[in-house]
Amino acid sequence: MYFLFLWASRIVPRLPRWLLRILPDLLGPLVWLFAVRARKHATINARHVLGPEIQQTAAGRRRLRRVVRGMFRNGISNYLEAFLAPTLSRQEILHRVYGEHEEYMEEALALGKGVILFSAHFGPFEYLAHWFAAKGYQVVIPVERLKDERMLRLMVELRSSRGVRFIPLGGNAPMRAIIQTLRQKQIVLITADRAVEGESVVKNFFGAPARLPVGPVKLSIRTGAPLVGAMGWHSSRRRISGEYIRLTLALSEEERKQPDVVEEALIREMERIIRAHPEQWVVFSPIWEE
């Protein structure tokens, strides 16, 4: 797999843009067909988002299949964008993204405690990491440590090409770096839809018990850094839309100190965005406690 990704990182930037736009449509069905285990987990995840009743009618089952195929298409699109983004100009990156409520980010930064952004494995998150850097934000992103260290180094190198700092999880060093980032009044971005490492909690997510990370919430309470959502999605082949979510700043001072209250608010916002664009939630591993 490492050599495939290494090859792709060198070849993809040389391909014509029109081909890159249609490649996910060409490759998505093939990966969907042969990646049996990933398809199984994606189907279970999509069924939770769409509701169990989705399988009760032929039209519902067809929609479920379309959503799962869309998840594979968007997953491939994310990888292609990870390979291509280091070669794009700052203006190219900024031109493609339209985000709403950026004033929430500025409001949070003005408090002088840094900002914790929560997001999900959703939409063009690889591209959006470069967008944050192009906007001039200083961002640190903790990432899952892969078994293949060569693959980890390759992906971190690709993702860090514009100045965003990616920190592989494991041990105490990542948390020290995160705390230092917030003390420097900068931004830490953490995905909140999948428990990988660290503390987690079982909460109702789309109506069923799921194990979710509590890191963003506990870090916000511990440091006083406001918790702001940042979610983006493909609105067309050439356009990315997104929004910032004013999470803890919309709560009372007393509510911000209560982990359960903050966690519930975070989960409801993730549900809202994912439910609106289920095919763009690119998670191919178990989330729910079946």
C-alpha positions in Angstrom: 0.0 0.0 0.0 2.9 2.4 0.8 4.4 2.1 -2.7 0.9 2.6 -4.3 0.5 5.9 -2.3 4.1 6.9 -3.0 3.5 6.4 -6.8 0.1 8.2 -6.6 1.7 11.2 -4.8 4.0 11.7 -7.8 1.6 10.9 -10.6 -1.6 12.5 -9.5 -0.3 16.1 -9.7 0.7 15.5 -13.3 -2.8 14.4 -14.4 -5.1 16.8 -16.2 -7.7 18.4 -13.8 -10.6 17.2 -15.9 -9.5 13.6 -15.3 -9.1 14.1 -11.6 -12.7 15.4 -11.4 -14.1 12.2 -12.9 -11.7 9.6 -11.4 -13.7 9.3 -8.2 -16.8 8.4 -10.3 -14.8 5.8 -12.2 -12.9 4.3 -9.3 -15.6 4.5 -6.6 -17.8 1.7 -7.9 -14.7 -0.6 -8.3 -13.5 0.0 -4.7 -17.1 -0.4 -3.5 -17.3 -3.8 -5.3 -14.1 -5.3 -4.1 -13.6 -3.7 -0.6 -16.1 -6.1 1.1 -15.3 -5.4 4.7 -15.2 -1.6 4.2 -18.5 -1.8 2.3 -20.1 -3.7 5.2 -19.0 -1.2 7.8 -20.0 1.8 5.6 -23.4 0.3 5.0 -24.0 -0.2 8.8 -22.9 3.4 9.4 -25.1 4.8 6.7 -28.0 2.8 7.9 -27.7 4.4 11.3 -27.6 7.9 9.7 -30.6 7.2 7.4 -32.6 5.3 10.0 -33.5 1.6 10.2 -36.7 2.2 8.2 -34.5 2.8 5.1 -34.4 -0.9 4.4 -38.1 -1.4 4.6 -38.8 -0.4 1.0 -37.1 -1.0 -2.3 -36.7 2.8 -2.8 -35.1 3.0 0.6 -32.6 0.2 -0.1 -31.7 1.8 -3.4 -31.0 5.1 -1.6 -28.9 3.3 1.0 -26.7 1.8 -1.8 -26.4 5.2 -3.5 -25.2 6.7 -0.2 -22.7 4.0 0.5 -21.3 4.3 -3.1 -21.1 8.0 -2.5 -19.0 7.4 0.6 -16.5 5.5 -1.5 -16.5 8.1 -4.2 -15.8 10.9 -1.7 -13.2 8.8 0.1 -11.3 8.4 -3.2 -11.7 12.1 -3.9 -10.1 12.9 -0.5 -7.0 10.9 -1.3 -6.7 12.5 -4.7 -7.0 16.0 -3.1 -4.3 15.0 -0.5 -2.0 14.2 -3.4 -2.8 17.3 -5.4 -3.2 20.0 -2.8 0.6 20.6 -2.2 0.9 21.7 -5.8 -2.0 24.2 -5.8 -1.5 27.9 -5.3 -2.9 29.7 -2.3 -5.4 31.5 -4.5 -6.6 28.2 -6.1 -7.3 26.8 -2.6 -9.1 29.8 -1.3 -11.2 30.3 -4.5 -12.8 26.9 -4.2 -14.0 27.1 -0.7 -17.0 29.1 0.5 -17.5 29.0 4.3 -20.2 30.6 6.4 -19.9 32.2 9.8 -16.2 32.7 9.9 -16.9 35.4 12.4 -17.4 32.6 15.0 -13.7 31.7 14.6 -12.6 35.3 14.9 -14.8 35.7 18.0 -13.3 32.6 19.6 -9.7 33.6 18.8 -10.3 37.1 20.2 -10.7 35.5 23.7 -6.9 34.8 23.7 -7.1 31.2 24.8 -6.6 29.5 21.5 -9.4 27.6 19.8 -10.4 23.9 19.7 -12.0 23.1 16.3 -14.1 19.9 16.2 -14.8 18.3 12.9 -15.4 14.8 11.5 -14.2 12.4 8.8 -16.5 14.2 6.5 -16.4 15.9 3.1 -13.0 17.2 1.8 -11.3 17.3 5.1 -7.9 16.7 3.5 -8.4 19.8 1.3 -9.7 21.9 4.1 -6.6 21.4 6.2 -4.7 23.2 3.4 -7.4 25.8 3.3 -6.9 26.7 6.9 -3.2 27.3 6.2 -4.0 29.3 3.1 -6.2 31.5 5.3 -3.2 32.2 7.6 -4.4 30.2 10.6 -1.8 28.3 12.7 -3.3 24.8 13.1 -2.2 21.6 14.8 -4.1 18.4 13.9 -3.6 15.2 15.9 -3.7 12.1 13.6 -4.0 8.4 14.1 -0.7 6.6 14.2 -0.5 4.0 11.4 1.1 0.6 11.7 3.2 1.3 8.6 5.6 4.1 9.7 6.5 4.8 6.0 2.9 5.5 5.2 2.5 7.7 8.3 5.6 9.8 7.2 4.3 10.1 3.6 0.8 11.2 4.6 2.2 13.7 7.2 4.6 15.1 4.7 1.8 15.6 2.1 -0.6 17.1 4.7 2.0 19.4 6.2 3.3 20.9 3.0 1.6 24.2 3.7 2.4 24.7 7.3 -0.3 22.8 9.1 1.3 20.7 11.8 0.2 17.1 12.1 1.0 15.2 15.3 0.8 11.4 15.4 -1.1 10.3 18.5 0.6 8.1 21.2 2.3 8.8 24.5 2.4 12.2 26.3 4.2 14.3 23.7 1.1 15.0 21.6 -0.9 16.3 24.5 2.0 18.6 25.6 2.2 20.0 22.0 -1.6 20.6 22.0 -1.6 22.4 25.3 1.4 24.5 24.1 -0.5 25.4 20.9 -3.5 26.7 22.8 -1.2 28.7 25.1 0.2 30.3 22.0 -3.4 31.3 21.0 -3.5 29.0 18.1 -5.9 26.4 16.8 -6.1 22.6 17.5 -8.4 20.6 15.1 -9.7 17.3 16.4 -12.1 14.9 14.8 -15.0 14.0 17.1 -16.8 11.2 15.2 -14.6 8.2 15.8 -12.7 7.0 19.0 -9.2 6.1 18.0 -7.0 6.7 21.0 -7.5 8.3 24.4 -10.6 8.6 26.5 -14.0 7.8 25.0 -17.6 7.6 26.1 -20.7 5.8 25.0 -23.4 8.3 23.8 -26.5 8.1 21.7 -25.4 9.0 18.1 -28.2 8.9 15.6 -30.4 7.2 18.2 -28.1 4.3 19.1 -25.2 3.8 21.5 -21.8 4.7 19.9 -18.3 5.1 21.4 -17.1 8.6 20.7 -14.0 10.5 21.8 -14.3 13.0 24.7 -11.0 14.7 24.0 -12.3 17.9 22.4 -14.8 18.5 25.2 -12.4 17.7 28.1 -9.7 19.8 26.5 -12.0 22.8 26.2 -13.1 22.5 29.9 -9.5 22.0 31.1 -8.0 24.9 29.2 -10.9 27.3 28.8 -10.4 27.4 25.0 -13.7 27.7 23.2 -15.0 24.8 21.2 -16.0 25.7 17.6 -17.2 23.3 14.9 -15.8 23.3 11.4 -17.4 21.1 8.7 -17.2 21.3 4.9 -18.8 19.4 2.1 -18.6 19.1 -1.7 -21.5 21.2 -3.0 -20.4 20.6 -6.7 -17.5 19.2 -8.6 -15.6 22.5 -8.4 -17.0 24.0 -5.2 -16.7 23.3 -1.5 -19.2 24.7 1.1 -18.9 24.7 4.8 -19.7 26.4 8.1 -18.3 27.2 11.5 -20.5 26.2 14.4 -20.6 28.4 17.5 -20.7 25.7 20.1 -19.5 26.6 23.6 -19.8 30.3 22.9 -23.5 29.7 22.5 -23.7 28.0 25.9 -23.9 29.7 29.3 -20.8 29.9 31.4 -22.2 27.2 33.7 -23.1 24.9 30.8 -19.6 25.2 29.4 -18.2 23.5 32.5 -20.5 20.4 32.2 -19.0 17.7 30.0 -22.3 16.0 29.3 -24.0 19.2 28.2 -21.1 20.2 25.9 -20.8 16.6 24.5 -24.5 16.4 23.7 -24.4 19.8 21.9 -21.4 18.7 19.9 -23.1 15.4 18.9 -26.3 17.1 17.8 -24.4 19.4 15.5 -22.4 16.6 14.0 -25.7 14.7 13.4 -27.2 17.8 11.7 -24.4 18.1 9.2 -23.9 14.4 8.5 -27.6 13.8 8.1 -27.8 16.6 5.5 -24.9 15.0 3.4 -24.7 11.3 4.5 -22.7 10.3 1.4 -19.9 12.6 2.5 -19.3 10.9 5.8 -16.3 8.8 4.9 -16.0 6.3 7.8 -15.3 2.7 6.9 -14.8 1.2 10.3 -17.3 0.4 13.2 -18.7 3.4 15.1 -21.7 1.8 16.9 -21.7 -0.9 19.6 -23.7 -3.5 17.8 
